[in-house]
Amino acid sequence: MNAQDLYQKWVDQPNLNESVKHDLAKIANNNEEINDAFGTNMSFGTAGMRGLIGAGINRMNIYTVRQATEGLASYMDTLDEESKKRGVAISFDSRYHSKEFAYEAARVLGQHNIKSYVFDDIRPTPELSFAIRHLHTFAGVMITASHNPMQYNGYKIYGQDGGQMPPKASDMITDYVRKAEDVFAIDVADVKDLRDKDLLSVVGEDVDDAYLANVKTVNVNHDLIKEVGKELKFVYTPLHGTGKIICRRALDNVGFKNYSLVKEQAIADPEFPTVDFPNPEFPEAFNYAIKLGNKENADVLIATDPDADRLGAAVRQPDGSYELMTGNQIASVLLDYILTAKKNANELPADGTVVKSIVSTELATKIANNYGVEMQNVLTGFKYIAEKIKDFEENKDHTFLFGFEESFGYLIKPFVRDKDAIQSTVLLAEVAAYYKQKGQTLYDGLQSIYKKYGYHEEKTISKTFSGIEGKEKMANIMNELRSNPLNEFNNQKVESLEDFQTSTKTNADGSTETIELPEANVLKYWLDDGTWFAIRPSGTEPKIKFYLGTVDDSAEAVNNKLKTYEDAVDQLIEQLV
């Protein structure tokens, strides 16, 4: 059935959801919109799905949410009764239709006699991950589009360990989702009936208390917080999202009282009216926090994204202005503090291990190695860090100390199995207090780390290639680089090339080593001046990403070096395209 016919089928559908009916009317005579909304199914992968809210099979609406949940429920129908009885935890963020989508998921599960535990109000993604483990459910669903603009929503599936569903199960769920082709044929139960049959329970404060009790264990030095916490001035903003209540309670619980809240952004508003993108990676997201920070003379500004899994921060510079820290800088400051504190307390385990993605800073590797701690690298995606934690627990051969990705995601304690901005906020505040006690700022702390390990700078460059033609161009770029490997780049010799698609590392002398990671379409080059760069086509967007990591002996030198590599990337793309 073509897009126009499918559109008409939706229009003719009896008892159609009013919101969907309204969206259909809006695009009635717009062939381009109809083709986009009905021409293809929404992509459903290992992390679930994410897309524009609206009518159509390529949009987020109650029918595509039902379809996704039918896939999960059909998969759970193949399991033993005990697994089904354990049920599914469901949470949602502050976006349009998030609560509605959460209950639609519960209605589909209930029709399959699968119990759901739905939060009474918005909650962060990391608390959903925690709730799965706390309630011993078999799976979890989070309704969120994370840091995307207001027009988006999404659906993420988690496994019983609190991490994103493992590949084998995820592939089976995807197959079942595709089989549920007629979204209007999916049966749903009545919410009241589900409550009467104890197939739907509402959770909230009970899980909050347990989660917050665990968050309190993240802090290293509670005496320090008691002494300096009342003096430390910082600003916190939840960017209209789920950190609104939980993060403030977490800060209060550990003893931070002297922080200011950006009130305009403490309203859980699906319009995100104060920002174009509710993303703490972007400097613009801090405009309101900077204004308040200047008024309060705050030492640091902290922002969490709408589902509170990512954290961004800005530090006061010597001239009084604020500078946004990169995800790599935040991770390095947190890691250095954790390892220093554990060493001073004689609590550094002999098998201590840190886990990071292959495109994250090597500064963290140097910090870990300085403390005799192993660094393990995984593919991009926090699920791979969660898998490592699970392996550590099962094999009892490593103690997890910290995990992070350069894209502003960090995990300190593994009672959560996804990036956790609530944990990160309370620890970053403690790190700021630590430097405050020394008469320094987080900026000073970062400079001292650079002086010890070298000045590191990283940058991610995204190039967009839209449409089918764009996919071909990206594929051609990767094929060309594999067919004709670079021997040098930016006048620097390539010392080794890691091809994660063939699981092979090739050294300059021609020798090879096996990469013990899952296959992925990523190339990573190591150069003889200490620079590395990686190339990875995005799995969810029409973009190819170039990751750069450089090191030098001063801030000026490393920034100049990074600029030459940015220019070299542009030249390389011109040659390849």
C-alpha positions in Angstrom: 0.0 0.0 0.0 1.5 3.4 -1.0 1.7 6.4 1.3 -1.5 8.1 -0.1 -3.5 4.9 0.3 -2.2 4.3 3.8 -3.0 7.9 4.7 -6.6 7.4 3.5 -6.9 4.2 5.5 -6.0 6.2 8.6 -8.5 8.9 7.7 -11.3 6.3 7.2 -10.5 4.5 10.5 -13.4 4.6 12.9 -12.9 5.7 16.5 -9.6 7.3 15.6 -7.7 9.1 18.4 -8.6 12.8 18.3 -5.0 14.0 18.4 -4.1 11.8 15.5 -7.3 12.9 13.6 -6.2 16.5 14.1 -2.7 15.7 12.7 -4.1 14.0 9.7 -6.2 17.0 8.9 -3.2 19.3 9.1 -1.3 17.4 6.3 -4.4 16.6 4.2 -3.1 18.3 1.0 0.6 18.1 1.6 2.0 15.2 -0.5 5.5 15.7 0.8 4.3 15.4 4.5 2.1 12.5 3.7 4.9 10.6 2.0 7.3 11.3 4.9 4.7 10.2 7.5 3.4 7.2 5.7 6.0 6.2 3.1 8.1 4.1 5.5 7.9 2.6 9.0 9.6 4.3 11.9 13.0 2.8 12.4 13.0 0.4 15.4 16.4 -0.6 16.6 18.3 -1.8 19.7 17.5 1.5 21.6 13.8 1.5 20.5 12.5 4.3 18.4 12.5 8.1 18.2 10.8 10.5 15.9 8.4 13.4 15.2 5.1 13.4 17.0 2.2 13.1 14.6 0.0 10.8 12.5 1.5 8.1 10.4 3.6 4.9 10.6 6.8 7.0 10.6 5.6 9.2 13.5 5.3 8.9 17.3 1.6 8.4 18.1 -0.5 6.0 20.2 -0.7 3.5 17.4 3.1 3.2 16.7 3.6 3.0 20.5 1.1 0.1 20.6 2.9 -1.5 17.8 6.3 -1.3 19.6 4.7 -2.6 22.8 3.0 -5.5 20.9 6.5 -6.5 19.8 7.8 -6.5 23.4 4.7 -8.3 24.7 4.9 -10.9 21.9 8.5 -11.6 22.8 7.6 -11.9 26.5 4.8 -14.4 25.6 7.6 -16.8 24.5 9.2 -16.7 28.0 8.3 -18.7 31.1 5.4 -17.6 33.3 7.8 -16.3 36.0 9.4 -13.8 33.6 5.9 -12.6 32.5 4.8 -12.3 36.1 7.7 -10.0 36.8 6.3 -7.5 34.4 7.5 -4.2 33.0 8.4 -0.9 34.6 7.3 2.2 32.6 8.4 5.8 33.0 8.0 9.0 31.0 9.4 12.5 30.6 7.8 16.0 30.3 7.1 15.9 26.5 3.8 16.1 24.7 1.9 12.8 25.0 4.5 11.1 27.1 2.1 10.1 29.9 -0.5 9.0 27.3 2.1 6.8 25.5 3.1 5.3 28.8 -0.4 4.2 29.6 -1.0 2.9 26.0 2.1 0.7 26.5 0.6 -0.6 29.8 -2.8 -1.3 28.1 -1.1 -3.5 25.4 1.0 -5.3 28.0 -2.1 -5.9 30.1 -4.0 -7.4 27.2 -1.2 -10.1 27.2 -1.6 -10.5 31.0 1.7 -8.8 31.6 1.8 -6.5 34.6 3.1 -3.0 34.4 4.4 -0.6 37.0 3.8 2.9 35.8 5.2 6.0 37.5 2.7 8.5 38.8 4.5 11.4 37.2 7.6 12.3 35.1 10.8 10.6 36.2 14.4 10.5 34.8 15.6 7.7 32.6 18.2 6.6 35.2 15.5 6.1 37.8 13.6 3.9 35.3 16.8 1.8 34.9 17.0 1.6 38.7 13.3 0.8 39.1 13.7 -2.3 36.9 16.3 -3.7 39.3 14.5 -2.5 42.4 11.1 -3.9 41.4 12.7 -7.0 39.8 10.8 -6.5 36.6 11.7 -8.4 33.4 11.9 -5.2 31.3 11.4 -1.5 31.3 10.0 1.2 28.9 11.0 4.8 28.9 9.0 7.3 26.9 11.4 10.1 26.0 13.2 11.8 23.2 16.0 12.8 25.6 17.5 16.1 24.4 15.7 16.4 21.1 13.5 19.4 20.3 9.9 19.7 21.4 8.5 18.1 18.2 10.0 14.7 19.1 9.2 11.8 21.4 10.6 8.3 21.7 10.3 4.8 23.1 13.3 3.0 24.7 13.3 -0.7 25.9 15.4 -1.9 28.8 16.4 -5.4 29.9 16.1 -7.0 33.3 19.6 -5.8 34.4 18.5 -2.1 33.9 20.6 -1.7 30.7 19.2 -1.4 27.2 17.8 -4.7 25.9 20.6 -7.0 24.8 21.0 -7.6 21.0 19.5 -11.1 20.7 16.3 -10.1 22.6 16.2 -6.7 20.9 16.3 -8.4 17.4 13.5 -10.7 18.4 11.4 -7.8 19.6 12.1 -6.0 16.3 10.9 -9.0 14.4 7.6 -9.1 16.4 7.2 -5.3 15.9 7.3 -5.8 12.2 4.8 -8.6 12.3 2.3 -6.3 14.0 1.9 -4.5 10.7 -1.7 -3.5 11.1 -1.5 -1.0 14.0 -5.3 -0.8 14.3 -5.6 -4.5 14.9 -3.6 -4.4 18.2 -5.9 -5.0 21.2 -5.6 -2.9 24.3 -7.1 -3.4 27.8 -9.0 -0.9 29.8 -6.9 0.8 32.5 -9.6 0.4 35.2 -9.9 -3.3 34.4 -6.1 -3.7 34.7 -6.1 -1.9 38.0 -8.9 -4.2 39.3 -6.9 -7.3 38.1 -3.7 -6.0 39.6 -2.1 -5.9 36.2 -1.2 -2.2 36.5 0.3 -0.6 39.6 1.2 3.0 40.0 4.6 3.6 41.6 6.4 6.8 42.7 7.6 7.8 46.1 8.4 4.3 47.1 10.9 4.0 44.2 12.1 7.6 44.7 13.1 6.9 48.3 15.1 3.8 47.3 16.8 5.5 44.4 17.7 8.6 46.4 19.1 6.4 49.2 21.5 4.9 46.6 22.3 8.3 45.1 23.5 9.4 48.6 26.2 6.7 48.5 27.7 8.3 45.4 29.3 11.1 47.4 32.8 10.3 48.7 33.4 12.8 51.5 30.2 13.8 53.4 32.3 15.8 55.9 33.6 18.0 53.1 30.0 18.6 52.0 29.0 19.6 55.5 31.9 22.0 55.8 31.9 23.5 52.4 28.5 22.6 50.9 26.9 25.6 52.6 29.5 28.0 51.1 29.6 26.6 47.6 27.4 28.7 45.3 26.2 27.0 42.1 23.2 27.1 39.8 21.1 24.2 38.7 18.7 24.0 35.8 16.6 20.9 34.7 15.8 22.5 31.3 12.1 21.9 31.8 12.6 18.2 32.4 12.5 15.4 34.8 15.4 16.6 37.0 13.0 19.2 38.4 12.1 17.3 41.6 14.5 14.3 41.9 17.8 16.2 41.3 16.9 18.9 43.9 16.0 16.2 46.4 19.2 14.4 45.7 21.2 17.6 46.3 19.3 18.5 49.5 19.7 14.9 50.8 23.5 15.0 50.7 23.7 18.5 52.2 23.9 21.0 49.4 21.7 23.9 50.4 23.3 27.0 48.9 22.4 26.5 45.2 20.1 28.5 43.1 17.5 27.0 40.7 16.7 28.6 37.3 13.0 29.0 38.0 12.1 29.7 34.4 13.5 26.3 33.4 12.2 24.4 36.5 8.7 24.3 34.9 8.2 20.9 33.3 7.0 22.4 30.0 6.8 20.3 26.8 7.3 23.5 24.7 10.8 24.0 26.2 10.1 27.7 25.8 13.4 29.1 26.9 15.6 27.0 24.6 15.6 25.9 21.0 17.3 22.6 21.9 17.0 21.3 25.5 20.5 19.9 25.3 23.2 20.7 27.9 25.9 20.1 25.2 24.9 23.5 23.7 26.1 26.8 25.1 22.7 28.4 24.4 21.1 26.1 26.9 23.0 27.9 29.7 21.8 31.5 28.8 19.4 31.7 31.8 21.8 29.9 34.1 24.6 32.3 33.2 22.4 35.3 33.9 21.5 33.8 37.4 25.1 32.7 37.9 26.4 36.3 37.4 23.8 37.6 39.8 24.6 35.0 42.5 28.4 34.9 41.8 28.1 31.1 41.3 31.2 28.9 41.1 29.6 26.5 38.6 26.5 26.0 36.5 24.9 22.6 36.1 22.2 21.5 33.6 20.5 18.2 33.0 18.6 17.3 29.9 14.9 16.6 29.9 15.2 12.9 30.8 18.1 13.7 33.2 20.5 11.2 31.8 23.0 13.8 30.4 24.7 16.5 32.4 26.5 19.6 31.2 28.4 22.2 33.2 29.9 25.6 32.9 32.7 26.9 35.1 33.6 30.4 36.2 36.7 31.6 34.5 39.4 33.9 36.1 37.8 36.9 34.3 34.4 36.1 35.8 32.8 34.7 32.6 31.5 31.2 32.3 32.9 28.5 29.9 31.0 25.4 29.0 33.0 22.2 29.9 33.1 19.4 27.3 31.8 16.0 28.2 35.4 14.7 28.2 36.5 17.4 30.6 33.6 16.7 33.1 34.4 13.0 32.9 38.1 13.6 33.5 37.5 15.9 36.5 35.0 13.4 38.1 37.4 10.4 37.5 40.4 12.2 38.9 38.5 13.1 42.0 37.1 9.5 42.5 40.5 7.9 42.1 42.3 10.4 44.3 39.7 10.1 47.1 39.7 6.2 46.9 43.5 6.1 47.0 43.7 8.5 50.0 41.2 6.4 51.8 43.0 3.2 50.9 39.9 2.0 49.1 41.3 1.6 45.6 40.7 -2.0 44.6 43.4 -4.0 42.9 41.0 -4.9 40.1 39.5 -1.4 39.7 38.3 -0.7 36.2 37.0 2.3 34.3 35.0 1.9 31.1 34.7 4.5 28.3 33.7 4.6 24.6 36.3 4.3 21.9 35.7 7.9 20.8 36.1 9.4 24.3 39.2 11.2 25.6 42.5 9.5 26.2 43.1 11.9 29.1 40.9 9.6 31.2 43.1 6.6 30.2 46.2 8.5 31.5 44.4 9.3 34.8 43.3 5.8 35.3 46.7 4.3 34.5 48.4 6.7 36.9 46.4 5.1 39.7 47.1 1.6 38.5 43.5 1.3 37.3 42.6 -0.5 34.1 40.8 1.3 31.3 38.5 -0.7 29.0 37.1 0.7 25.8 33.7 -0.2 24.3 31.7 0.8 21.2 29.6 4.0 21.3 26.4 3.4 23.2 26.0 3.2 27.0 24.5 -0.2 26.6 28.0 -1.5 26.0 29.2 0.0 29.4 26.2 -1.7 31.0 27.2 -5.0 29.4 30.7 -4.6 30.9 29.3 -4.0 34.3 27.2 -7.2 34.0 30.3 -9.2 32.9 32.3 -7.8 35.9 29.6 -8.9 38.3 29.2 -12.4 36.8 33.0 -13.1 36.4 34.0 -11.3 39.6 37.2 -10.2 38.0 36.9 -6.4 37.9 35.4 -3.7 40.1 33.6 -1.0 38.2 34.7 2.5 39.3 33.4 4.8 36.6 32.0 4.8 33.1 31.4 7.6 30.6 30.9 8.7 27.0 32.1 12.0 25.5 28.5 12.9 24.7 27.9 14.1 28.3 26.9 10.7 29.8 28.5 9.4 33.1 27.8 6.7 35.6 29.5 6.5 39.0 27.7 3.7 40.8 26.1 0.7 39.0 22.8 0.6 40.8 21.8 2.2 37.5 22.8 0.7 34.2 22.6 3.8 32.0 24.1 7.3 32.1 22.8 9.1 35.2 22.8 12.9 35.4 21.5 12.8 39.0 24.5 10.8 40.3 26.8 13.1 38.2 25.2 16.3 39.6 25.7 15.4 43.3 29.3 14.3 42.6 30.2 17.2 40.5 28.9 19.5 43.2 31.2 17.7 45.7 34.2 18.1 43.3 33.5 21.8 43.1 33.3 21.9 46.9 36.7 20.1 47.1 38.4 22.8 45.0 36.5 25.5 46.8 38.1 24.3 50.0 41.5 24.7 48.4 40.6 28.2 47.2 40.2 27.1 43.6 37.4 26.5 41.1 36.6 23.6 38.8 38.4 25.5 36.1 41.6 25.5 38.3 41.2 21.8 38.9 41.0 21.1 35.2 44.1 23.1 34.6 46.0 21.2 37.3 45.0 17.9 35.6 46.2 19.2 32.2 49.6 20.3 33.7 50.0 16.8 35.1 48.9 14.7 32.1 49.2 17.1 29.1 46.6 19.4 27.5 44.0 17.4 25.8 41.3 18.7 23.4 38.7 16.8 21.5 36.1 17.7 19.0 33.3 16.0 17.1 32.6 17.2 13.6 29.3 16.0 12.0 28.6 16.1 8.3 25.0 15.7 7.1 24.2 13.6 4.0 20.5 13.5 3.5 18.3 11.0 1.6 19.1 7.8 -0.2 21.9 9.6 -2.1 23.3 10.7 1.3 23.4 7.1 2.5 25.3 6.1 -0.6 27.8 8.9 -0.1 28.5 7.9 3.5 28.9 4.2 2.4 31.3 5.3 -0.3 33.4 7.3 2.1 33.8 4.3 4.4 34.5 2.0 1.4 37.1 4.3 0.0 38.9 4.6 3.3 39.0 0.8 3.6 40.1 0.2 0.0 42.8 2.9 0.2 43.9 3.2 3.8 45.5 6.5 4.9 49.2 6.2 5.5 49.4 9.8 6.8 47.0 12.5 7.8 47.7 16.2 8.4 51.4 15.5 7.6 51.5 12.9 10.5 52.3 9.2 10.0 49.5 6.7 10.8 50.9 4.4 13.4 47.9 2.1 13.5 44.4 1.8 12.1 41.6 0.1 14.0 38.8 -1.2 11.8 35.9 -2.3 14.0 34.0 -3.8 11.1 36.7 -6.4 10.5 37.8 -6.4 14.2 41.4 -5.8 13.1 44.1 -3.4 14.2 46.7 -2.9 11.5 50.1 -1.4 12.6 52.4 0.7 10.4 54.8 -2.3 10.0 52.0 -4.4 8.6 51.4 -6.5 11.7 47.9 -7.1 12.8 46.0 -7.6 16.1 42.4 -8.7 16.8 40.0 -6.2 18.4 37.9 -8.0 21.0 34.7 -5.9 20.5 31.5 -6.4 18.5 31.6 -5.5 14.8 30.8 -1.8 14.1 31.2 0.5 11.1 34.0 2.6 12.7 37.5 3.4 11.7 40.0 4.8 14.2 43.4 6.1 13.4 46.4 6.7 15.8 49.0 9.2 14.6 52.6 9.6 15.6 52.1 13.0 17.3 49.7 11.5 19.9 46.6 12.5 17.9 43.7 10.0 17.2 40.7 10.4 15.0 37.7 8.2 14.3 35.0 8.1 11.6 31.6 6.7 12.3 28.3 7.0 10.3 25.4 7.6 12.7 23.0 4.8 13.1 20.0 7.1 13.7 20.7 10.3 11.7 21.9 11.1 8.2 25.3 12.1 9.4 28.8 10.9 9.4 30.8 11.8 12.5 34.5 12.6 12.7 36.0 12.5 16.3 39.3 14.2 17.0 41.5 13.9 20.0 44.8 15.9 20.3 47.4 16.5 23.1 50.2 19.0 23.5 52.1 20.8 26.3 50.0 24.0 26.5 46.4 25.1 25.9 47.5 27.4 23.0 49.5 24.6 21.3 46.7 22.0 21.6 44.0 24.4 20.3 46.2 25.3 17.3 46.9 21.7 16.6 43.2 20.8 16.8 42.4 23.6 14.3 44.8 22.1 11.8 43.1 18.7 12.2 39.7 20.3 11.7 40.9 21.8 8.4 42.4 18.4 7.4 39.0 16.7 8.0 37.3 19.2 5.7 39.9 18.6 3.0 39.6 14.8 3.4 35.8 15.0 3.0 36.2 17.1 -0.1 38.5 14.5 -1.6 36.2 11.6 -0.7 32.9 13.1 -1.8 
